[in-house]
Amino acid sequence: MTENLIKPRDLDWHPQPVAKDYRSTHLRAPAHARLHYAPTATEMTGPAFGHAMLGEYDDDLIVNYAAAGQSAIGPRIIVHGTLRDEDGRPVPGKLIEVWQANAGGRYRHKKDDYTAPLDENFAGCGRCITGTDGAYSFRTILPGAYPWPNGGNDWRPAHIHFSVFGDGFAQRLITQMYFEGDPHIALCPIVQSIPDAAAIDRLVARLDMTKTVPMDIRAYRFDIVLRGRSATPFENAMEGT
């Protein structure tokens, strides 16, 4: 498909570069007009990610960092969905990386000083590759909400970060997935930097009882669409095509 046949990205659908109540955007948002340049061959062709690069438990955050016989603490969930293009066609063989806070709302990061305890059996990161039908799935625990120093009393909703890679490292889109029913969604300045309520709704995963395993683990569905009217809002959409 040639570039002029690709539906143009609707920038109003994605988070705005400057949001009134999201204080850090006032300092870090681009101050000049966007520039477009032709990607180099290196950017478009490498590095590539193959199935052989994934470990046995990369798609299972419940155990991929846990000691033998142990598992992460918190409500166990499956997150699954499909990766599709603007015409609804599945996009197979693409790497999806995820990272998140633990059940108490704390990241395993040296700069995270939130008072919630770390879980020694949970690293908070994983990855999977979409199948021939564009489907992906991973197991994890439900992340907790946490405070952040934006205003007087701002809290991030429970969320999971997604990074979707194309065929080369430069082909990368980043977004966040939230959970239906979370009251913090309507209160979060980061979420509310998206100007369209329908676009925010595209970031909310739904409870999926058809994939829930009785007496074991709940499931949430989150479909990702790369472009078009039903596109998933992406945080780095302003950085390129």
C-alpha positions in Angstrom: 0.0 0.0 0.0 1.5 3.3 -1.0 1.6 6.2 1.4 -1.0 8.3 -0.3 -3.6 5.4 0.1 -3.2 5.4 3.9 -6.0 7.2 5.6 -4.5 10.4 7.2 -4.2 10.3 11.0 -6.9 12.4 12.8 -4.7 14.3 15.3 -7.8 15.6 17.1 -8.5 12.0 18.1 -5.2 11.6 20.0 -4.0 13.3 23.2 -3.3 17.0 22.8 0.3 18.2 23.1 -0.7 20.8 25.6 -3.4 20.1 28.1 -4.6 22.7 30.6 -4.7 20.4 33.7 -1.8 18.2 32.7 1.0 20.4 34.0 4.1 18.8 32.6 2.8 19.2 29.0 3.2 23.0 29.5 7.0 22.5 29.5 7.6 19.5 27.3 5.1 19.9 24.5 6.6 20.8 21.1 6.7 24.6 20.5 7.1 24.4 16.7 5.2 22.9 13.8 5.6 19.2 13.1 8.2 18.1 10.5 7.9 15.2 8.2 10.9 13.4 6.8 11.4 10.2 4.8 12.6 7.3 7.1 15.9 5.7 6.5 16.3 2.1 5.4 17.7 1.2 8.8 14.7 2.7 10.6 12.2 0.7 8.4 14.0 -2.6 8.3 15.6 -3.2 11.6 15.9 -4.4 14.2 13.1 -7.0 13.5 11.5 -9.0 16.2 10.9 -12.7 15.8 9.0 -15.4 17.7 12.3 -17.0 18.7 13.2 -13.9 20.8 10.4 -14.5 23.3 10.9 -16.5 26.4 8.5 -19.1 27.6 6.9 -16.9 30.2 7.3 -13.5 28.6 3.5 -13.3 28.2 2.8 -14.3 31.8 3.6 -11.4 34.2 2.2 -13.5 37.1 5.2 -15.8 37.1 7.8 -14.4 34.7 9.7 -12.7 37.6 8.6 -14.9 40.4 10.7 -17.3 42.4 10.1 -21.0 41.8 6.7 -22.0 43.1 5.7 -18.4 43.7 3.5 -15.9 41.9 2.6 -12.2 41.9 0.2 -10.8 44.5 -3.1 -9.4 43.4 -6.2 -10.1 41.4 -5.3 -12.3 38.5 -6.4 -11.2 35.0 -6.1 -12.1 31.3 -5.8 -9.3 28.9 -6.5 -10.2 25.3 -7.7 -8.6 22.0 -6.8 -8.1 18.4 -4.4 -5.8 16.5 -6.1 -4.6 13.3 -5.5 -2.0 10.6 -7.8 0.8 9.4 -9.8 -1.6 7.2 -10.3 -4.2 10.0 -7.7 -6.6 8.7 -5.7 -8.5 11.3 -2.0 -7.5 11.7 -0.1 -10.7 12.5 3.4 -11.2 13.7 3.8 -7.9 15.6 5.5 -7.4 18.9 3.4 -6.0 21.8 5.2 -5.0 25.0 3.4 -4.1 28.2 4.5 -2.6 31.5 2.5 -1.7 34.6 2.5 -1.0 38.3 1.9 -3.8 40.8 -1.4 -4.5 42.7 -0.5 -1.7 45.1 0.1 0.9 42.4 3.9 0.8 42.6 6.4 0.3 39.7 9.6 -1.6 40.0 11.7 1.5 39.3 14.3 3.2 41.3 12.6 6.6 41.0 9.2 5.3 42.1 9.0 6.4 45.8 5.3 5.7 46.3 4.9 4.2 49.8 3.0 1.1 48.5 5.2 -2.0 48.9 7.0 -3.7 46.1 6.1 -7.3 45.2 9.3 -9.3 45.1 7.6 -11.7 42.7 6.4 -9.1 40.2 8.5 -7.1 37.7 5.6 -5.5 35.8 6.7 -6.1 32.2 6.1 -8.6 29.5 5.6 -9.1 25.8 3.8 -11.2 23.2 3.5 -11.5 19.4 0.2 -11.3 17.5 -1.0 -14.5 15.8 -2.1 -15.0 12.2 -5.5 -13.6 13.2 -4.0 -10.5 14.8 -4.9 -11.9 18.3 -2.7 -11.4 21.4 -3.1 -12.4 25.0 -1.1 -12.2 28.3 -1.7 -12.9 32.0 -1.0 -10.4 34.7 -2.4 -8.9 37.9 -4.8 -6.0 38.1 -2.6 -2.9 38.7 -3.4 -0.4 41.4 -4.1 3.3 41.2 -1.4 5.6 42.5 -1.0 9.3 43.3 1.2 11.5 41.1 2.5 15.1 41.7 0.5 17.0 39.1 -2.0 18.8 41.3 -3.1 18.7 44.9 -4.8 15.3 44.8 -4.4 13.6 41.4 -4.4 9.8 41.0 -3.7 7.8 38.0 -6.4 5.2 37.2 -5.4 1.5 37.1 -3.7 1.1 33.7 -1.4 -0.9 31.6 1.0 0.6 29.1 1.2 -0.9 25.6 4.0 -0.5 23.0 3.2 -1.9 19.5 6.1 -2.5 17.2 5.9 -2.8 13.4 8.6 -4.4 11.3 11.4 -2.0 12.5 12.2 -0.3 15.8 11.2 3.1 14.5 7.7 1.7 13.8 6.4 2.0 17.3 3.1 3.3 18.8 2.5 3.7 22.5 -0.8 3.8 24.4 -2.4 3.0 27.8 -5.3 0.7 28.6 -7.8 1.4 31.4 -10.5 -0.7 33.0 -14.2 -0.2 32.8 -15.9 1.2 35.9 -12.8 3.0 37.2 -13.9 6.4 38.6 -10.4 7.8 38.3 -10.7 7.8 34.5 -13.0 10.8 34.5 -10.7 12.6 37.0 -7.3 12.0 35.5 -5.8 15.0 33.6 -3.7 12.7 31.4 -6.8 10.8 30.2 -8.8 14.0 29.9 -6.2 15.5 27.6 -7.9 13.4 24.9 -10.6 15.8 23.6 -13.2 13.2 22.4 -15.2 11.0 24.8 -15.4 8.3 22.2 -11.7 8.3 21.9 -11.3 7.8 25.6 -13.7 5.0 25.5 -11.4 3.3 22.9 -8.8 3.0 25.7 -11.1 1.2 28.2 -11.0 -2.6 28.4 -14.2 -4.5 29.0 -14.7 -7.4 31.3 -15.0 -10.5 29.1 -16.7 -13.3 30.9 -16.3 -15.6 27.8 -12.6 -15.8 28.4 -12.7 -15.8 32.2 -11.6 -19.1 33.8 -14.0 -20.1 36.6 -12.5 -20.1 40.1 -9.2 -18.9 38.6 -8.8 -15.7 36.6 -10.9 -12.9 35.1 -10.5 -11.6 31.5 -10.5 -8.2 29.9 -10.7 -7.4 26.2 -8.8 -4.6 24.6 -8.7 -4.3 20.8 -6.1 -2.1 19.1 -6.8 -0.4 15.8 -3.9 1.4 14.1 -5.7 4.0 12.0 -9.1 5.2 10.7 -12.3 6.2 12.5 -11.9 3.5 15.1 -8.2 4.1 15.8 -6.9 3.6 19.2 -5.5 6.9 20.6 -1.7 6.8 20.8 0.5 9.0 23.0 3.2 9.4 20.4 1.0 10.1 17.4 2.3 13.6 17.2 5.8 12.3 16.5 5.2 10.7 13.1 3.0 8.6 11.0 
